[in-house]
Amino acid sequence: MKKVLVLEDESSIRSFIVINLRRAGYDVVEAESGEEALEQLQQNPDTRVALLDIMLPGIDGFEVCRRIRAGNSRIGIIMLTARAQEMDKVTGLMTGADDYVTKPFSPAELTARVDALMRRSGGDTETGSGEIRQDPFLLNTRNRTLEKNGQRVKLTQVEYSIMRMFMENPGKALSREEILDTVWGRGYFGELKIVDVNIRRLRLKIEDNPTNPTYITTVWGYGYKWGF
């Protein structure tokens, strides 16, 4: 069964999330502290998506996200943020989250976000040649990995999807809307800024000088281009 971790210290909000995810057919694991969430993930290694509240007693959602990402690049991570916490959204994405949901949210919105990440984090085997090579990069589409100069670059599933889109469209200017539709899916509830933050995170991983990128270049007022 598709398993989701819900980390939320407010029991009423956690119950609301859990009930709606179970109605949508998910197997839900609950945690009310960061420490408990990390323990639950160890006990449930088949968890494919984690919903992490930010404001928590003990270690906060950002730190939980960092620790998860240190050992697992495949799991999908969604941060739960308050409406006024704009910087929290960016910080959450930069620490390794794939998406964020702003409180209060509807059951339909939450389920749609989890569904989208669940599809991506499944890491289904893909057919075809299996490799896209554009030196110094090699993208393996069968095991969904990236190498630069023969060294593995750890990518989240969202970052992998962005890299694949770029490498399949070398030299083509891609709009933010186009990237959002392809990577997050049509009908995505979120904002375009999620594209910008994920590009910034990706540049930190693949560019020789992230402040002066040569592989992923900005097309001002439009989007981005894979610079080959």
C-alpha positions as YAML, in Angstrom:
chain: A
units: angstrom
residues:
- id: 1
  name: MET
  ca: [0.00, 0.00, 0.00]
- id: 2
  name: LYS
  ca: [1.09, 3.59, -0.59]
- id: 3
  name: LYS
  ca: [2.51, 4.83, 2.70]
- id: 4
  name: VAL
  ca: [2.63, 8.45, 3.93]
- id: 5
  name: LEU
  ca: [4.20, 9.89, 7.08]
- id: 6
  name: VAL
  ca: [2.34, 12.79, 8.72]
- id: 7
  name: LEU
  ca: [4.38, 14.88, 11.17]
- id: 8
  name: GLU
  ca: [2.13, 17.42, 12.92]
- id: 9
  name: ASP
  ca: [2.12, 18.24, 16.63]
- id: 10
  name: GLU
  ca: [-1.44, 19.67, 16.71]
- id: 11
  name: SER
  ca: [-3.65, 16.62, 17.11]
- id: 12
  name: SER
  ca: [-6.74, 18.20, 15.50]
- id: 13
  name: ILE
  ca: [-4.83, 19.13, 12.32]
- id: 14
  name: ARG
  ca: [-3.07, 15.76, 12.25]
- id: 15
  name: SER
  ca: [-6.39, 13.91, 12.57]
- id: 16
  name: PHE
  ca: [-7.88, 15.99, 9.74]
- id: 17
  name: ILE
  ca: [-4.93, 15.12, 7.47]
- id: 18
  name: VAL
  ca: [-4.87, 11.44, 8.44]
- id: 19
  name: ILE
  ca: [-8.62, 10.94, 7.90]
- id: 20
  name: ASN
  ca: [-8.52, 12.50, 4.44]
- id: 21
  name: LEU
  ca: [-5.43, 10.61, 3.32]
- id: 22
  name: ARG
  ca: [-6.93, 7.31, 4.49]
- id: 23
  name: ARG
  ca: [-10.12, 8.11, 2.60]
- id: 24
  name: ALA
  ca: [-7.94, 8.61, -0.48]
- id: 25
  name: GLY
  ca: [-6.50, 5.11, -0.03]
- id: 26
  name: TYR
  ca: [-3.22, 5.86, 1.72]
- id: 27
  name: ASP
  ca: [-1.61, 3.95, 4.58]
- id: 28
  name: VAL
  ca: [-0.70, 6.69, 7.09]
- id: 29
  name: VAL
  ca: [2.01, 6.71, 9.76]
- id: 30
  name: GLU
  ca: [1.65, 9.44, 12.39]
- id: 31
  name: ALA
  ca: [4.20, 11.42, 14.41]
- id: 32
  name: GLU
  ca: [3.85, 14.43, 16.71]
- id: 33
  name: SER
  ca: [7.54, 15.31, 17.10]
- id: 34
  name: GLY
  ca: [10.56, 15.39, 14.82]
- id: 35
  name: GLU
  ca: [12.27, 12.71, 16.84]
- id: 36
  name: GLU
  ca: [9.26, 10.41, 16.55]
- id: 37
  name: ALA
  ca: [9.04, 11.05, 12.81]
- id: 38
  name: LEU
  ca: [12.64, 9.95, 12.26]
- id: 39
  name: GLU
  ca: [12.00, 6.81, 14.34]
- id: 40
  name: GLN
  ca: [8.87, 6.03, 12.35]
- id: 41
  name: LEU
  ca: [10.78, 6.36, 9.07]
- id: 42
  name: GLN
  ca: [13.37, 3.88, 10.32]
- id: 43
  name: GLN
  ca: [10.59, 1.45, 11.21]
- id: 44
  name: ASN
  ca: [8.73, 2.11, 7.94]
- id: 45
  name: PRO
  ca: [11.39, 2.27, 5.20]
- id: 46
  name: ASP
  ca: [8.70, 1.83, 2.52]
- id: 47
  name: THR
  ca: [7.28, 5.30, 3.27]
- id: 48
  name: ARG
  ca: [7.11, 7.18, -0.02]
- id: 49
  name: VAL
  ca: [5.88, 10.65, 0.97]
- id: 50
  name: ALA
  ca: [6.40, 12.66, 4.18]
- id: 51
  name: LEU
  ca: [4.28, 15.65, 5.26]
- id: 52
  name: LEU
  ca: [6.30, 17.75, 7.70]
- id: 53
  name: ASP
  ca: [5.00, 20.59, 9.85]
- id: 54
  name: ILE
  ca: [7.64, 23.27, 10.45]
- id: 55
  name: MET
  ca: [6.90, 24.58, 13.94]
- id: 56
  name: LEU
  ca: [7.49, 21.70, 16.34]
- id: 57
  name: PRO
  ca: [8.76, 21.05, 19.85]
- id: 58
  name: GLY
  ca: [12.32, 19.72, 19.80]
- id: 59
  name: ILE
  ca: [13.84, 19.49, 16.34]
- id: 60
  name: ASP
  ca: [11.79, 21.42, 13.79]
- id: 61
  name: GLY
  ca: [10.52, 20.40, 10.37]
- id: 62
  name: PHE
  ca: [13.51, 21.92, 8.58]
- id: 63
  name: GLU
  ca: [15.94, 19.75, 10.53]
- id: 64
  name: VAL
  ca: [13.80, 16.66, 10.02]
- id: 65
  name: CYS
  ca: [13.82, 17.41, 6.27]
- id: 66
  name: ARG
  ca: [17.63, 17.78, 6.26]
- id: 67
  name: ARG
  ca: [18.11, 14.50, 8.11]
- id: 68
  name: ILE
  ca: [15.74, 12.63, 5.81]
- id: 69
  name: ARG
  ca: [17.48, 14.01, 2.72]
- id: 70
  name: ALA
  ca: [20.91, 13.08, 4.10]
- id: 71
  name: GLY
  ca: [19.96, 9.44, 3.75]
- id: 72
  name: ASN
  ca: [17.09, 9.30, 1.27]
- id: 73
  name: SER
  ca: [16.80, 11.22, -1.99]
- id: 74
  name: ARG
  ca: [13.78, 9.30, -3.29]
- id: 75
  name: ILE
  ca: [11.13, 10.00, -0.67]
- id: 76
  name: GLY
  ca: [8.79, 12.87, -1.52]
- id: 77
  name: ILE
  ca: [8.67, 15.66, 1.10]
- id: 78
  name: ILE
  ca: [5.92, 18.26, 1.53]
- id: 79
  name: MET
  ca: [6.30, 21.04, 4.11]
- id: 80
  name: LEU
  ca: [3.22, 22.36, 5.94]
- id: 81
  name: THR
  ca: [3.54, 26.14, 6.32]
- id: 82
  name: ALA
  ca: [1.45, 28.97, 7.73]
- id: 83
  name: ARG
  ca: [0.18, 31.59, 5.29]
- id: 84
  name: ALA
  ca: [2.43, 34.37, 6.64]
- id: 85
  name: GLN
  ca: [5.63, 32.30, 6.67]
- id: 86
  name: GLU
  ca: [6.91, 33.21, 3.19]
- id: 87
  name: MET
  ca: [10.56, 32.59, 4.08]
- id: 88
  name: ASP
  ca: [9.63, 29.22, 5.53]
- id: 89
  name: LYS
  ca: [8.48, 28.10, 2.10]
- id: 90
  name: VAL
  ca: [11.81, 28.99, 0.50]
- id: 91
  name: THR
  ca: [13.82, 27.59, 3.42]
- id: 92
  name: GLY
  ca: [11.87, 24.35, 3.32]
- id: 93
  name: LEU
  ca: [12.54, 23.89, -0.38]
- id: 94
  name: MET
  ca: [16.22, 24.73, 0.00]
- id: 95
  name: THR
  ca: [16.62, 22.13, 2.76]
- id: 96
  name: GLY
  ca: [15.35, 19.44, 0.40]
- id: 97
  name: ALA
  ca: [11.55, 19.56, 0.33]
- id: 98
  name: ASP
  ca: [9.77, 18.97, -2.97]
- id: 99
  name: ASP
  ca: [6.69, 21.04, -2.27]
- id: 100
  name: TYR
  ca: [4.80, 22.97, 0.38]
- id: 101
  name: VAL
  ca: [1.15, 23.31, 1.35]
- id: 102
  name: THR
  ca: [-0.07, 26.50, 3.04]
- id: 103
  name: LYS
  ca: [-2.44, 26.23, 5.98]
- id: 104
  name: PRO
  ca: [-5.40, 26.22, 5.89]
- id: 105
  name: PHE
  ca: [-5.71, 23.82, 2.97]
- id: 106
  name: SER
  ca: [-8.57, 21.79, 1.52]
- id: 107
  name: PRO
  ca: [-8.61, 17.99, 1.50]
- id: 108
  name: ALA
  ca: [-8.67, 18.07, -2.31]
- id: 109
  name: GLU
  ca: [-5.54, 20.24, -2.48]
- id: 110
  name: LEU
  ca: [-3.62, 18.12, 0.00]
- id: 111
  name: THR
  ca: [-4.56, 14.86, -1.71]
- id: 112
  name: ALA
  ca: [-3.63, 16.24, -5.13]
- id: 113
  name: ARG
  ca: [-0.18, 17.25, -3.88]
- id: 114
  name: VAL
  ca: [0.43, 13.87, -2.25]
- id: 115
  name: ASP
  ca: [-0.84, 12.05, -5.37]
- id: 116
  name: ALA
  ca: [1.59, 13.98, -7.59]
- id: 117
  name: LEU
  ca: [4.59, 13.25, -5.37]
- id: 118
  name: MET
  ca: [3.57, 9.64, -4.88]
- id: 119
  name: ARG
  ca: [3.61, 9.08, -8.63]
- id: 120
  name: ARG
  ca: [7.04, 10.64, -8.94]
- id: 121
  name: SER
  ca: [8.61, 9.05, -5.86]
- id: 122
  name: GLY
  ca: [7.59, 5.60, -7.05]
- id: 123
  name: GLY
  ca: [10.63, 5.62, -9.33]
- id: 124
  name: ASP
  ca: [9.03, 3.38, -11.91]
- id: 125
  name: THR
  ca: [11.41, 1.62, -14.25]
- id: 126
  name: GLU
  ca: [11.59, 3.36, -17.60]
- id: 127
  name: THR
  ca: [12.28, 1.87, -20.98]
- id: 128
  name: GLY
  ca: [14.27, 3.26, -23.89]
- id: 129
  name: SER
  ca: [17.98, 3.73, -24.37]
- id: 130
  name: GLY
  ca: [18.35, 4.39, -20.65]
- id: 131
  name: GLU
  ca: [20.99, 7.13, -20.95]
- id: 132
  name: ILE
  ca: [21.23, 10.77, -21.93]
- id: 133
  name: ARG
  ca: [24.84, 11.90, -22.19]
- id: 134
  name: GLN
  ca: [25.82, 15.55, -22.47]
- id: 135
  name: ASP
  ca: [29.35, 15.87, -21.16]
- id: 136
  name: PRO
  ca: [30.19, 16.23, -18.35]
- id: 137
  name: PHE
  ca: [26.74, 14.85, -17.43]
- id: 138
  name: LEU
  ca: [25.26, 11.38, -17.78]
- id: 139
  name: LEU
  ca: [21.59, 10.91, -16.90]
- id: 140
  name: ASN
  ca: [20.47, 7.30, -16.44]
- id: 141
  name: THR
  ca: [16.72, 7.18, -17.03]
- id: 142
  name: ARG
  ca: [16.40, 3.59, -15.88]
- id: 143
  name: ASN
  ca: [17.66, 4.05, -12.34]
- id: 144
  name: ARG
  ca: [16.96, 7.82, -12.32]
- id: 145
  name: THR
  ca: [20.47, 8.94, -11.47]
- id: 146
  name: LEU
  ca: [22.82, 11.72, -12.58]
- id: 147
  name: GLU
  ca: [26.60, 11.70, -12.83]
- id: 148
  name: LYS
  ca: [28.92, 14.65, -13.44]
- id: 149
  name: ASN
  ca: [32.43, 13.73, -14.53]
- id: 150
  name: GLY
  ca: [31.71, 10.17, -13.39]
- id: 151
  name: GLN
  ca: [30.67, 11.24, -9.88]
- id: 152
  name: ARG
  ca: [27.13, 10.63, -8.65]
- id: 153
  name: VAL
  ca: [25.07, 13.75, -7.92]
- id: 154
  name: LYS
  ca: [22.37, 13.09, -5.32]
- id: 155
  name: LEU
  ca: [19.06, 14.36, -6.66]
- id: 156
  name: THR
  ca: [15.54, 14.38, -5.29]
- id: 157
  name: GLN
  ca: [12.87, 13.01, -7.60]
- id: 158
  name: VAL
  ca: [11.78, 16.57, -8.49]
- id: 159
  name: GLU
  ca: [15.37, 17.57, -9.29]
- id: 160
  name: TYR
  ca: [15.75, 14.47, -11.44]
- id: 161
  name: SER
  ca: [12.59, 15.35, -13.36]
- id: 162
  name: ILE
  ca: [13.84, 18.90, -13.98]
- id: 163
  name: MET
  ca: [17.24, 17.63, -15.14]
- id: 164
  name: ARG
  ca: [15.62, 15.15, -17.50]
- id: 165
  name: MET
  ca: [13.43, 17.88, -18.98]
- id: 166
  name: PHE
  ca: [16.48, 20.10, -19.54]
- id: 167
  name: MET
  ca: [18.63, 17.36, -21.02]
- id: 168
  name: GLU
  ca: [15.86, 16.29, -23.38]
- id: 169
  name: ASN
  ca: [15.58, 19.90, -24.59]
- id: 170
  name: PRO
  ca: [19.16, 21.21, -24.93]
- id: 171
  name: GLY
  ca: [19.38, 24.84, -25.98]
- id: 172
  name: LYS
  ca: [15.61, 25.37, -25.76]
- id: 173
  name: ALA
  ca: [14.21, 28.14, -23.57]
- id: 174
  name: LEU
  ca: [11.66, 26.56, -21.23]
- id: 175
  name: SER
  ca: [9.08, 28.75, -19.52]
- id: 176
  name: ARG
  ca: [8.41, 28.44, -15.81]
- id: 177
  name: GLU
  ca: [4.84, 27.40, -16.64]
- id: 178
  name: GLU
  ca: [6.12, 24.67, -18.96]
- id: 179
  name: ILE
  ca: [8.48, 23.33, -16.29]
- id: 180
  name: LEU
  ca: [5.72, 23.45, -13.67]
- id: 181
  name: ASP
  ca: [3.27, 21.55, -15.90]
- id: 182
  name: THR
  ca: [5.79, 18.88, -16.86]
- id: 183
  name: VAL
  ca: [7.40, 18.29, -13.45]
- id: 184
  name: TRP
  ca: [4.58, 18.99, -11.00]
- id: 185
  name: GLY
  ca: [1.70, 18.12, -13.31]
- id: 186
  name: ARG
  ca: [-1.14, 20.03, -14.93]
- id: 187
  name: GLY
  ca: [-3.66, 21.29, -12.44]
- id: 188
  name: TYR
  ca: [-0.96, 21.81, -9.79]
- id: 189
  name: PHE
  ca: [-2.26, 24.12, -7.07]
- id: 190
  name: GLY
  ca: [1.04, 25.83, -6.25]
- id: 191
  name: GLU
  ca: [2.99, 28.90, -7.27]
- id: 192
  name: LEU
  ca: [5.62, 29.45, -9.96]
- id: 193
  name: LYS
  ca: [8.23, 30.33, -7.35]
- id: 194
  name: ILE
  ca: [8.59, 26.63, -6.56]
- id: 195
  name: VAL
  ca: [10.29, 26.30, -9.96]
- id: 196
  name: ASP
  ca: [12.78, 29.08, -9.16]
- id: 197
  name: VAL
  ca: [13.71, 27.65, -5.77]
- id: 198
  name: ASN
  ca: [14.22, 24.15, -7.16]
- id: 199
  name: ILE
  ca: [16.40, 25.56, -9.95]
- id: 200
  name: ARG
  ca: [18.47, 27.41, -7.34]
- id: 201
  name: ARG
  ca: [18.87, 24.17, -5.37]
- id: 202
  name: LEU
  ca: [19.78, 22.23, -8.51]
- id: 203
  name: ARG
  ca: [22.42, 24.81, -9.47]
- id: 204
  name: LEU
  ca: [24.09, 24.35, -6.08]
- id: 205
  name: LYS
  ca: [24.49, 20.67, -6.91]
- id: 206
  name: ILE
  ca: [25.61, 20.74, -10.55]
- id: 207
  name: GLU
  ca: [27.22, 24.11, -11.34]
- id: 208
  name: ASP
  ca: [30.95, 24.76, -10.97]
- id: 209
  name: ASN
  ca: [30.01, 28.27, -9.78]
- id: 210
  name: PRO
  ca: [26.33, 28.48, -8.76]
- id: 211
  name: THR
  ca: [26.43, 32.29, -8.65]
- id: 212
  name: ASN
  ca: [27.54, 32.36, -12.30]
- id: 213
  name: PRO
  ca: [25.76, 29.32, -13.80]
- id: 214
  name: THR
  ca: [26.84, 27.95, -17.16]
- id: 215
  name: TYR
  ca: [24.60, 24.88, -17.46]
- id: 216
  name: ILE
  ca: [21.21, 26.21, -16.33]
- id: 217
  name: THR
  ca: [20.95, 29.79, -17.54]
- id: 218
  name: THR
  ca: [18.14, 32.24, -16.86]
- id: 219
  name: VAL
  ca: [16.00, 33.57, -19.68]
- id: 220
  name: TRP
  ca: [14.88, 36.80, -18.04]
- id: 221
  name: GLY
  ca: [11.15, 37.28, -17.75]
- id: 222
  name: TYR
  ca: [10.49, 33.82, -19.19]
- id: 223
  name: GLY
  ca: [12.23, 30.84, -17.64]
- id: 224
  name: TYR
  ca: [15.41, 28.81, -18.04]
- id: 225
  name: LYS
  ca: [17.59, 27.16, -20.66]
- id: 226
  name: TRP
  ca: [19.92, 24.16, -20.52]
- id: 227
  name: GLY
  ca: [23.05, 25.81, -21.86]
- id: 228
  name: PHE
  ca: [24.26, 23.33, -24.48]
...
